[in-house]
């Protein structure tokens, strides 16, 4: 059993590389799962049992997983389990950096997590695997598509063509000063370098961080804070 903590975190991770990052940031137990394979109630219960804490904060990190995490919470006795409604790995990553695991003020910690998640804007960039039409936009195979919660923000033949305008728009309209690039398995280092260069030249005041993932679903996830 892990050493006893006042507050511990259980988080869903989409791949092994992200799992390592989460562990480095203090997560006590991870569950592999996400967009393409949703974990079960039993997976969550097994993770809770591996944790030794008074309070367990759970990050489901996908809207389809929140219900499962809450079902596991109902079945688990003896420890205070709190499920936060994180819908992406990027939201979780932002919040983890601010958690004081030794704090006696659980409400304060939870408030900070909620505020951080609310202030984090997520844009996902994927590569189209088939031709499609969406909102009168013609998408062809191999196109890069940038989407947020509700709409397509960009469409083009290269990462830069799609992402540069999205970066400008999000930074200027939403008053953000941190960008995290969650780099998927297929993204080339040259493309990462181009994005970092663009941000450094166009947005001098912005802090950037690159987080390597093994995701095959997303080419790139941008997190604006």
Secondary structure, DSSP 8 states (H G I E B T S, - for coil): ----EEEEEEEEESSHHHHHHHHHTT-SEEEE--SSS---HHHHHHHHHH--EEEEEEE--STTTHHHHHHHHHH--SSEEEEE---SHHHHHHHHTT--TT-S-HHHHHHHHHHHHHT-EEEEEEE-SS-EEETTEEE-TT-EEEE-SSSEEEEESSHHHHHHHHHHHHHHHHT--EEEEEE-TT--HHHHHHHHHHHHHH-TT-EEEEEE---SS-SEEEEE-
